[in-house]
Amino acid sequence: MHDPRAELAERIAGEVALSEDPGATLRKWREEFDVTQTQLAEEMGVSASVVSDYESGRRENPGIRVVSRVVEGLLDVDERRGGDRVRQHARVLSAGFDQDVVYDLREYEATVPLRRFHHAIEAETVAAGQADTLAGHTVINSVEAIKRLSSEEFYRLYGQSTNRALVFTGVTRGESPLVALRVVTPTPSAVVLHGIEPDDLWEHAPALARADGVALSTTTLPLDELLETIREFP
């Protein structure tokens, strides 16, 4: 039977186990769940310094028992809050799009500064957002997405985008992506419109982005360079 909580728990544990920096990956997921070190420590029945030591690498790599306690602690906190994070990530786990519609979809081992992402793809900020870090990105062929995706698939595409950047290629004015953000939740941390200069942007786009707390930027990096750069990021 499909169990989103169990699937997410397995995914988190797997990421930590395979990570070259397990502490950073644990921290990424704690931040993704919007749980402080103190809150997680209380859930696990340990001191906050223990959580801090694992995340910073001051303690040796956490074993499966510690990782399991961390994961269960995060999921229990989320469940008491209404289960929003589990539902959001269930959409990530079930996402399935053609490669020519979604060029790249990635979860990072640890959160990275948004400014680093913008610098890597030579993006120019148009509107500042509320978040300053990212935990992943999705690169979307906006033309093919509009032509081929159903309304439900569009919802899944946006709905999975917790703490990530959505990069839309083949954009002419940026109207469609920004309007779509108004009717789906959760919104991403950042939207990058590829192929246009800030001066060519739809005049209402910055205001809509600011209203939703989304960082908005544009880039004119050639598509092949953009994809090569973003697939190697971070």
Salt bridges, closest charged atoms under 4 A:
GLU7 OE2 - HIS2 ND1 3.02
GLU15 OE2 - ARG11 NE 3.71
GLU15 OE1 - LYS28 NZ 2.94
GLU32 OE2 - HIS89 NE2 2.89
GLU43 OE1 - ARG80 NH2 2.69
ASP53 OD1 - ARG58 NE 2.78
ASP53 OD2 - ARG59 NE 3.67
GLU55 OE2 - ARG30 NE 2.58
GLU72 OE1 - ARG5 NH2 2.70
ASP76 OD1 - ARG5 NH2 2.74
GLU79 OE1 - ARG5 NH1 3.04
ASP84 OD1 - ARG87 NH2 2.31
ASP98 OD2 - ARG148 NH2 2.67
ASP100 OD2 - ARG148 NH1 2.68
ASP104 OD2 - ARG106 NH2 3.30
ASP104 OD2 - HIS137 NE2 2.60
GLU107 OE2 - ARG11 NH2 3.68
GLU107 OE2 - ARG164 NH1 2.86
GLU144 OE2 - LYS147 NZ 3.26
GLU144 OE1 - ARG148 NH1 3.14
GLU175 OE1 - ARG173 NH1 3.04
GLU203 OE2 - HIS204 NE2 3.59
ASP212 OD1 - ARG182 NH1 2.95
